[in-house]
């Protein structure tokens, strides 16, 4: 059998590429984004890069341009083939990506999730931005305070398959039923993590529900998208906008009085924590189960609840304090 010089060269190049981290002596970490087009994950990546610098590791960052579970699976499969040491993933589809992450674990790769979890047996720890209970309750409590706990409200979400967003929505529903019986949820619309689509969906909700009193956005593009819809409809102040988002993307709307409250944690710290945890597992510095605390570099000591490392409580940003935050 004959081999061309070109085919041998390609084979050698592939081999060298796969062995890059091994030859450099550095741990290799794959950091998976839900969406490259979402500023929230750009900020998570900033934290991951900071952790990579502190830890002197080879960080590979990838993700679909927009929310795409199939593309996430493909990226993880490629990292398994490359033999990375650690995979840190935010899961668009919990069930779908769990299959690929289990395969990674079986190959000896340490798996940590952040932002949006996988099935528990598909990873070792979840770097949890805050508890689902804390997030959901903060959102509906803020909307209730703004509306006098009365009237119709709607939700703009990322995708209907996103496990963490759906969990927050279930908490919102339960809290509303228990504490705010005079409020009524009239619609849930997905924006596919795109601001323009969020604006269109919010516009549709406003048209279909003339008595709407509030929009709660549970994904970061949903907040400015909903705010722009309210502004264009001339309903600033009469329809309240609250949601999970970055201060930098919502500052103008908050100062104008279109958006009343933006609620979030530090996504940069979340990315930093997730990479720190993955590397600690790979080095044997974090037990694979039953840890009670974890010291995450510059973040200091954090609590571990079961298999979740808790970053902290969500923060509310309003016109009084939003200029104090630069992410």
C-alpha angles and dihedrals in degrees: 000000000000126000124198121231088241094056092047090050092052091049092050091047091053091049093050090048093052092048096046097107093040092053093046091051091232127127112250120223127187111209111198121203125201090221134359089206094061115092090210091065091043085060092046087053090053089059092046090053090051090052090048090054093048092048098038095231137144106256120195114191121194143146142145119289088240130010105301121155093192092056091049089054091050092052093050091048089053091050090050089053090048090051100234116183098225137022119200111188143181105203121222091185112027098201098040098050093042090071092057093042091052088054089052091052091050088054090057097258116142110235127203126171128206136186094002118034134223126217108299094247092053095067141025102229138006116220095218119202091203135323117288088236092055094048098045094044093048090054098049093039089054092049091047093051091051096047099039087251091286139107140027125323135179136203129226110200136179104242130340090237097054106116099202094047090049090050091053090048091053090053090050091052094048094047092048092051092048102040109016110042092160092062120085129200107220103174149359117207128183121223099186089234092294124127094211092052090046089055091051094047091048089049089053091050091051092050094047094045112041091176094055112141103181145013119208114198115199096186127059099243088049095067101059090035092055091044092054090050092052091047094049091048090055092240100122108151096006092072112043121216122206130158153124110296150124118278090225093058095045106035096103093048092048092050091048090052094242093114115042102191138008116198124197148123123235106286089191090059090046093056089046092051094048094053092044090053094048093050092046089055092049091050093046091244093120120051113238090234142007096034113153100193137012128201106217105193112258091003091068126208117352130186122253116211109192104306095341124095105207118220095190147264122321118260125225115223119199138157091285099056110015093099089060091071126067104187 
